[in-house]
Amino acid sequence: MRVFKFGGASVKDANGVKNVIQVLETLGHKNTLIVVSAMGKTTNALEVVIDKYLNNKDHFKSEIQLVKAYHEKIMGDLFENEQHKVFTEVNELFKELLQFLNSNKSPNYNFIYDQVIGYGELVSSTIISNYLNKRHYNNTWLDVRQCIKTDDYYRNANVNWDLTQDIISKAVNADTLYITQGFLGSDANNFTTTLGREGSDYTAAIFAYCLNAESVTVWKDVPGVLNGDPRHFKNTKLLNTISYTEAIELAFYGASVIHPKTLQPLQRKEIPLHVKSFLNPKNNGTTVNKSIGIEPQLPCFILKQNQVLLSLSTLDFSYIVEENISEIFNLLSQYKMKVGVIQNSAISFSVCIDNNYNNLEKLLLHLKAKFKVTCHENVSLYTIRHYDNASITSLEQGKTVLLKQLFQQTVQIVTQ
């Protein structure tokens, strides 16, 4: 089988959904499983719903209505008959969402987040499945929460591979077109879990691994994997091929085109990953496979914004030794801080972290009991793979450099 994944930008409106048909018409639809993300910026909109629910209960219902109206507009453009069952099905999903929020007793933000956020994918896949049927692309809608089983590490769940493999092998048959949701799974109690932000690519890789698929294709609004995000870097160029190893390096440093977890299961079975434009499905795009390095050989630029740079030294100016470093990393793990870069000398230790779980204040209180701490918030972490002097100079121009670290093929620079 083939696995196709369509991201939120590729199905953000009615024309995007119609483009899914265009891709299937161009490349065929048999033996295909389609993974879809939430439409457009729905995930962000549902995060606003969660924030209002927790902090301003008078307004969360109006935020839900905005999300619902956005999808109703898309359905109105796709289905001329307002009596089509898709309207009822989507309405039921929004009723479920409201029912959960009205009955929830848990104060756990991460649990609430996962129960709410997945409705973006559930609604998106419901609309697209019905539209495919309307256009005579008969398909089977799969609830991915019944297929991918995980632990209860909400917002970044770990897959139970043996159980997931068994379920998917029984649920998916060849010669059938399937559509399912990205990003989601469920724990042992059947509560919804999520696989990490941008986890829909990972979902596609999980299905590909369990089905021994011939390939995974991620359809995007860019021609393939570029050597930098065109929203932040000028004159970006297409990379034709990338090795699994190089792609894992890029993903580790935060390249947004490929999710960090996506590549490992594909590499284990040598399943190629294609990244292509849904606007030009016949173009080659980028292929990630067991080749060597990247082609063409270019500096690759990665930006992670809204980072936190911590610089620590001991209160008595003694050396930063293994015991100190071990304690620091235990605290970073305890407070769920994702580390982007570290740098240490005899008496200081610096680390750039991602405060996704909003635990910075707790971490700082803990650290300041034993260390002198300097904290820079809202910094940017730049990484250049295969750097040269010109690429470093152009990146640093006009910025205040707080930290810089060079390796053989990679430079990382933290700027204010």
WORA-V700197 format. One record per backbone hydrogen bond with DSSP energy under -0.5 kcal/mol. NH is the residue of the N-H (numbers start at 0). CO is the residue of the C=O. E is the energy in kcal/mol with one decimal. If there is no record, write none. Layout:
[[NH	CO	E] [NH	CO	E]]
This chain:
[[1	30	-2.8] [2	214	-1.9] [3	32	-2.7] [4	216	-2.8] [5	34	-2.7] [6	4	-0.5] [6	218	-1.4] [9	6	-0.7] [10	6	-0.7] [10	7	-0.7] [11	8	-0.8] [16	12	-1.9] [17	13	-2.3] [18	14	-1.6] [19	15	-1.0] [19	16	-0.7] [20	16	-1.0] [21	17	-1.6] [22	18	-2.5] [23	19	-2.2] [24	20	-2.9] [25	21	-1.9] [26	22	-2.6] [27	23	-2.1] [31	28	-0.7] [31	175	-0.7] [32	1	-2.5] [33	177	-2.6] [34	3	-3.3] [35	179	-2.1] [36	5	-2.0] [39	7	-2.3] [41	38	-2.0] [44	40	-2.1] [45	41	-2.7] [46	42	-1.7] [47	43	-1.5] [48	44	-1.7] [49	45	-2.3] [50	46	-2.2] [51	47	-2.7] [52	48	-2.6] [53	49	-2.1] [54	50	-2.1] [55	51	-3.0] [58	55	-2.4] [59	55	-0.5] [62	58	-1.4] [63	59	-1.9] [64	60	-2.0] [65	61	-1.4] [66	62	-1.7] [67	63	-2.7] [68	64	-2.7] [69	65	-1.9] [70	66	-1.6] [71	67	-2.4] [72	68	-2.1] [73	69	-1.4] [74	70	-2.6] [75	71	-2.5] [76	72	-1.6] [77	73	-1.3] [78	74	-3.0] [79	77	-0.6] [81	79	-0.8] [83	80	-2.0] [86	83	-1.6] [87	83	-0.6] [88	84	-2.5] [89	85	-2.5] [90	86	-2.0] [91	87	-2.2] [92	88	-1.5] [93	89	-2.0] [94	90	-1.9] [95	91	-2.3] [96	92	-2.1] [97	93	-2.2] [98	94	-2.6] [99	95	-2.4] [100	96	-2.2] [101	97	-2.4] [102	98	-1.5] [103	99	-2.0] [108	106	-0.7] [111	107	-2.5] [112	108	-3.0] [113	109	-1.8] [114	110	-1.8] [115	111	-1.8] [116	112	-3.0] [117	113	-0.8] [118	115	-1.8] [119	116	-1.5] [121	117	-2.1] [122	118	-2.4] [123	119	-2.1] [124	120	-2.7] [125	121	-1.6] [126	122	-2.4] [127	123	-2.4] [128	124	-2.5] [129	125	-2.0] [130	126	-2.2] [131	127	-2.6] [132	128	-2.1] [133	129	-2.2] [134	130	-1.9] [135	132	-1.9] [136	131	-3.3] [137	135	-0.9] [139	176	-2.5] [140	138	-0.5] [141	139	-0.5] [141	178	-2.7] [143	141	-0.9] [145	142	-2.1] [146	143	-1.3] [147	143	-2.8] [148	146	-0.7] [149	185	-2.7] [150	157	-1.8] [153	151	-1.8] [155	152	-1.9] [156	193	-2.9] [159	148	-3.3] [160	158	-1.2] [163	159	-2.5] [164	160	-2.8] [165	161	-2.0] [166	162	-2.3] [167	163	-2.8] [168	164	-2.2] [169	165	-1.2] [170	166	-1.9] [171	167	-2.0] [175	172	-0.6] [177	31	-2.3] [177	175	-0.6] [178	139	-2.2] [179	33	-2.9] [181	35	-2.5] [182	198	-0.7] [184	192	-2.2] [185	147	-1.6] [186	190	-2.1] [189	186	-2.1] [192	184	-2.1] [194	182	-2.1] [198	195	-1.4] [200	197	-0.8] [202	198	-1.9] [203	199	-2.0] [204	200	-1.9] [205	201	-2.5] [206	202	-2.3] [207	203	-2.3] [208	204	-2.6] [209	205	-2.4] [210	206	-2.0] [211	207	-0.7] [211	208	-0.8] [212	207	-2.4] [213	0	-2.5] [214	0	-0.7] [215	271	-2.1] [216	2	-2.8] [217	273	-3.2] [218	4	-3.3] [218	216	-0.6] [219	217	-0.5] [219	275	-2.9] [225	223	-0.6] [226	236	-1.9] [229	227	-0.6] [231	228	-2.3] [232	228	-2.3] [238	224	-2.9] [239	237	-0.6] [239	294	-1.9] [240	294	-1.6] [241	286	-2.1] [242	292	-2.5] [243	288	-1.6] [246	242	-2.7] [247	243	-2.6] [248	244	-2.0] [249	245	-2.5] [250	246	-2.7] [251	247	-2.6] [252	248	-1.8] [253	250	-1.1] [254	249	-2.6] [257	254	-0.6] [261	258	-1.5] [262	258	-0.6] [264	260	-0.6] [265	261	-0.8] [266	262	-2.9] [267	263	-2.0] [268	264	-1.0] [269	266	-0.8] [270	265	-2.5] [271	213	-0.6] [271	269	-0.6] [272	287	-2.3] [273	215	-3.3] [273	271	-0.5] [274	285	-2.8] [275	217	-2.3] [275	273	-0.5] [277	219	-2.2] [279	276	-0.7] [282	279	-1.8] [285	274	-2.5] [286	239	-2.3] [287	272	-3.3] [288	241	-1.8] [288	286	-0.6] [294	240	-2.2] [297	295	-0.9] [299	384	-2.6] [300	226	-3.2] [301	382	-2.5] [303	380	-2.3] [306	378	-2.8] [307	352	-2.5] [308	375	-2.8] [309	307	-0.6] [309	350	-2.9] [310	373	-2.5] [311	348	-3.3] [312	371	-1.7] [313	317	-0.5] [314	369	-0.9] [316	313	-1.4] [319	345	-3.2] [320	318	-0.9] [324	320	-2.4] [325	321	-2.7] [326	322	-1.9] [327	323	-2.5] [328	324	-2.5] [329	325	-2.0] [330	326	-1.9] [331	327	-2.3] [332	328	-2.3] [333	329	-2.4] [334	330	-2.3] [335	332	-1.4] [336	331	-2.9] [337	335	-0.6] [337	353	-1.3] [338	336	-0.5] [339	351	-3.4] [340	351	-1.0] [342	349	-2.5] [344	347	-2.6] [348	311	-2.5] [349	342	-3.7] [350	309	-2.5] [351	340	-2.6] [352	307	-3.1] [352	350	-0.5] [353	337	-2.1] [354	352	-0.6] [355	353	-1.0] [357	354	-1.6] [362	358	-2.3] [363	359	-2.9] [364	360	-2.1] [365	361	-1.8] [366	362	-2.7] [367	363	-2.8] [368	364	-0.5] [368	365	-0.7] [369	366	-1.8] [370	366	-2.3] [371	312	-3.1] [372	370	-0.6] [373	310	-2.5] [375	308	-2.7] [376	374	-0.5] [378	306	-2.3] [379	414	-2.6] [380	303	-2.9] [381	379	-0.6] [381	412	-3.1] [382	301	-2.5] [383	410	-2.6] [384	299	-2.5] [384	382	-0.5] [385	408	-3.2] [386	383	-0.5] [386	408	-0.6] [391	387	-1.8] [392	388	-2.6] [393	389	-2.3] [394	390	-1.6] [395	391	-2.3] [396	392	-1.1] [398	395	-2.2] [400	398	-0.7] [401	399	-0.6] [401	413	-3.1] [402	413	-1.5] [404	411	-2.6] [406	409	-3.4] [410	383	-1.9] [411	404	-2.8] [412	381	-2.7] [413	402	-2.8] [414	379	-2.6] [414	412	-0.5] [415	399	-2.2]]
